């Protein structure tokens, strides 16, 4: 292969192979296995040339998936579950392309920017719990540098004081 191949060239080849497979099937369907098997066979030199870029893309995609995982526990430095009353809170959020931050360490400004950029009709329900978390913590924000973790600690302390007063 004397000329340099690009990811765009490979994308275009995949698109063409996909169309060919769909035409051959006659029903407009093509399985990933069929298309990618043909791509690997017919574009092996191109794939070999682009391997480091393809690995980087795959690892970035996996990292993004891991960062977007939502789970029940967001532990602070002391191992306390800060967001136990909230479901589906992302482990980290993307601040800018290629830069993520632990959700508990974000400021309210960062949270508001993230919510604003993800506030679409399709994401509305998906991010409802995160919005609720931020709204519940907001009364405990004392400075622009406060993180969700700091505000949540204040909220938990206030809740404990309120329960102690009710019990006495």
VOKEPA-674753 format. One record per atom (N, C-alpha, C): residue in three letters; x, y, z. Coordinates in steps of 0.05 Angstrom, whole numbers, plus 5000, padded with zeros to 4 digits. Example, Ala and Ser with C-alpha at 12.3 -4.5 7.8 and 13.67 -1.06 7.14 Angstrom:
<pts>
Ala526448865156;Ala524649105156;Ala526449345156;Ser525749555142;Ser527349795143;Ser525850015157;
</pts>
This chain:
<pts>
Unk501749775000;Unk500050005000;Unk501850255000;Unk502150374977;Unk503950604974;Unk502750864983;Unk500150894980;Unk498851144989;Unk497851115017;Unk497651345031;Unk496751345058;Unk493651325059;Unk492751155076;Unk489851115079;Unk489051265104;Unk486551365104;Unk485551515127;Unk483151365139;Unk482351455163;Unk479951345175;Unk477551405158;Unk477551635145;Unk475251695127;Unk475151495104;Unk477451415094;Unk477451215072;Unk476250955082;Unk477050875107;Unk476050625118;Unk473050645123;Unk472150875134;Unk469250915138;Unk467750885112;Unk468751015091;Unk467450995065;Unk467350715054;Unk469550565059;Unk469550285050;Unk467550115066;Unk467350165091;Unk465350025108;Unk462550085098;Unk462050335092;Unk459450415082;Unk458750275056;Unk460650255038;Unk460250125012;Unk459849825016;Unk461349695033;Unk461049415039;Unk458349365051;Unk457549535070;Unk454849515082;Unk452649525061;Unk452849705042;Unk450849735021;Unk450849475004;Unk453249384997;Unk453449134981;Unk452148894995;Unk452648865020;Unk451548645035;Unk448448665036;Unk447448905040;Unk444548945041;Unk443248885014;Unk444648964992;Unk443548904966;Unk443648604960;Unk445748474968;Unk445948184964;Unk443748034979;Unk443048125003;Unk441047995019;Unk438248035007;Unk437948264994;Unk435448324981;Unk433248424999;Unk433848435025;Unk431748525044;Unk432648775060;Unk434848895052;Unk435849135065;Unk437149085092;Unk437648835099;Unk438948775124;Unk441848695121;Unk443448765141;Unk446248675141;Unk447048645170;Unk448248415177;Unk449048375204;Unk451948485208;Unk452448565233;Unk455148665239;Unk457248455231;Unk456748205238;Unk458647985232;Unk459247975202;Unk457247975186;Unk457647955157;Unk459248195146;Unk458448435154;Unk459748675144;Unk462648685153;Unk463048655180;Unk465748675190;Unk467548455181;Unk466448215177;Unk468147995166;Unk469148065139;Unk467448175122;Unk468248265096;Unk470148495096;Unk469748685115;Unk471548905118;Unk474348805125;Unk474448625145;Unk477048515154;Unk478548375131;Unk477048235115;Unk478248085093;Unk479148265070;Unk477448445062;Unk478048605038;Unk479748855045;Unk479848945070;Unk481249185077;Unk483349125099;Unk484448895099;Unk486348815119;Unk488848995120;Unk489849075097;Unk492249245097;Unk491649525108;Unk489249625101;Unk488449885111;Unk488049875141;Unk486849655151;Unk486349625179;Unk489049605194;Unk490949455183;Unk493649435195;Unk494949705197;Unk494749865176;Unk495950135175;Unk494650315196;Unk492050285200;Unk490550465218;Unk490150345247;Unk491450125253;Unk490949985278;Unk491250165302;Unk493350325304;Unk493750485328;Unk491450685331;Unk490550805309;Unk488250995311;Unk485650845318;Unk485250605307;Unk482850455313;Unk482850365342;Unk485150295353;Unk485350215381;Unk484650455399;Unk485750695391;Unk485250935407;Unk482251005407;Unk480950975384;Unk478151035382;Unk476550835399;Unk477250585398;Unk475850375413;Unk476250425443;Unk478650485452;Unk479150535480;Unk477750785490;Unk477650995473;Unk476251235481;Unk473251175484;Unk472151025465;Unk469350945467;Unk468750795492;Unk470550605499;Unk470150445524;Unk470350625548;Unk472250805548;Unk472650985571;Unk470151165574;Unk469051265552;Unk466651425553;Unk464251255565;Unk464151005556;Unk461950835567;Unk462250795597;Unk464750745606;Unk465250705634;Unk464550955650;Unk465351185639;Unk464851445653;Unk461851505654;Unk460351415635;Unk457451465634;Unk455851265650;Unk457251055660;Unk455750865676;Unk454451005700;Unk452050915706;Unk450651025728;Unk450250815749;Unk450850885773;Unk450650685794;Unk449650805819;Unk449050635838;Unk447850725863;Unk449750865882;Unk452350825879;Unk454250925899;Unk456251125887;Unk456451345900;Unk458551545895;Unk459751595922;Unk461951475928;Unk463251485954;Unk465051725956;Unk465051855979;Unk466952075984;Unk469551955994;Unk471452126001;Unk474052036010;Unk473851866036;Unk471851896052;Unk471451736076;Unk469851486071;Unk469151436046;Unk467651196039;Unk464651206045;Unk463651456049;Unk460751496054;Unk459251526027;Unk457051386025;Unk455451406001;Unk453951676001;Unk454851855984;Unk453652125984;Unk450952145971;Unk450551995950;Unk448252025933;Unk446351785935;Unk446251665958;Unk444751415961;Unk441751445956;Unk440651675959;Unk437751715955;Unk437151785926;Unk439051775909;Unk438751845881;Unk439551615863;Unk437951565842;Unk438551345824;Unk439851455799;Unk441451285786;Unk442551345760;Unk444151595758;Unk445851645777;Unk447651885776;Unk450151795762;Unk451051945741;Unk453451865727;Unk455951875746;Unk457751685742;Unk460251685758;Unk461951935752;Unk461952015727;Unk463352255720;Unk461852395697;Unk462552645693;Unk461352795671;Unk463452915654;Unk462852955629;Unk464753075610;Unk464553375612;Unk466753495619;Unk466853795621;Unk467253915594;Unk469253815579;Unk469753895552;Unk470653645537;Unk470753665511;Unk471553425496;Unk474253325506;Unk474253075514;Unk476652945523;Unk477352995553;Unk475553125568;Unk476153185596;Unk473653125613;Unk474052935632;Unk471852845649;Unk472552915678;Unk470452925695;Unk470952985723;Unk468952815740;Unk469952715763;Unk468352565782;Unk465852735789;Unk463552625787;Unk461052775792;Unk461052905819;Unk462052775840;Unk461952895866;Unk463853135869;Unk465753165851;Unk467753375852;Unk467053615834;Unk464653605821;Unk463953825803;Unk462754055819;Unk463054295809;Unk461854535821;Unk458954555810;Unk457454735822;Unk454754775812;Unk454754895784;Unk456655065779;Unk456855185752;Unk457354955731;Unk459154775738;Unk459754545720;Unk457254375717;Unk455854325739;Unk453354165738;Unk451254305720;Unk450954565724;Unk448954715707;Unk449754705678;Unk452254735672;Unk453154725644;Unk452554445632;Unk453154235647;Unk452653965638;Unk449653915634;Unk448054005653;Unk445153965651;Unk444154115626;Unk445054365623;Unk444254525599;Unk444954395573;Unk447254275571;Unk448054145546;Unk446753875542;Unk445653765563;Unk444353495560;Unk441253515564;Unk440253755564;Unk437453795569;Unk435853805542;Unk435353575532;Unk433753545508;Unk431353365515;Unk429453355497;Unk427053195502;Unk427852905506;Unk429752805491;Unk430552515494;Unk432052465520;Unk433452665530;Unk435052625554;Unk433552715579;Unk431252845576;Unk429852965598;Unk429452775621;Unk428152545616;Unk427652345637;Unk430252225647;Unk432052175629;Unk434552045635;Unk436252195656;Unk436152455656;Unk437752625674;Unk436152745696;Unk433652665700;Unk431852775720;Unk433052745748;Unk434152515755;Unk435152465781;Unk437652645786;Unk439252675766;Unk441652845769;Unk440753135774;Unk438753235760;Unk437653505764;Unk436553525792;Unk435153325802;Unk434053325829;Unk436253335849;Unk438353185845;Unk440653195863;Unk441853475865;Unk442353595842;Unk443453865841;Unk441554065855;Unk438954045849;Unk437054225861;Unk436854185892;Unk437053935901;Unk436953885929;Unk439453985944;Unk441753985930;Unk444254075942;Unk444554385940;Unk443254505921;Unk443654795916;Unk443254975941;Unk441254925959;Unk441055095983;Unk443455076001;Unk445154875998;Unk447454846015;Unk450054936002;Unk449755065979;Unk452055185966;Unk452755455980;Unk455255485988;Unk456055736002;Unk458055895986;Unk459355775966;Unk461155925949;Unk461155805921;Unk462255955902;Unk462455855874;Unk464255605872;Unk465955565891;Unk467855345890;Unk466755095903;Unk464455105916;Unk463254875929;Unk462654655908;Unk463154415916;Unk462554185898;Unk459954055908;Unk458953875892;Unk456653725900;Unk457253565926;Unk459653465928;Unk460453315952;Unk460253485977;Unk461353725976;Unk461253915999;Unk458453986006;Unk456854045986;Unk454054125991;Unk452453886002;Unk452953655991;Unk451553416001;Unk452253356030;Unk454753396037;Unk455653356065;Unk454053546083;Unk453853796074;Unk452353996090;Unk449353916092;Unk448353816070;Unk445453736070;Unk445053506089;Unk446853306088;Unk446653076106;Unk446853156136;Unk448753346141;Unk449053446169;Unk446453586177;Unk445353756160;Unk442853896166;Unk440553706171;Unk440453496154;Unk438353286157;Unk438653146184;Unk441153086192;Unk441652956218;Unk440853136241;Unk441553386239;Unk440753586260;Unk437653596262;Unk436353606239;Unk433453616239;Unk432153376252;Unk433353136246;Unk432252886258;Unk432852886288;Unk435152986296;Unk435952996325;Unk434053176340;Unk433253406328;Unk431453596341;Unk428653466343;Unk427853326323;Unk425253196324;Unk425152976345;Unk427352846349;Unk427452626369;Unk427652716397;Unk428452966402;Unk428853056430;Unk426453186442;
</pts>
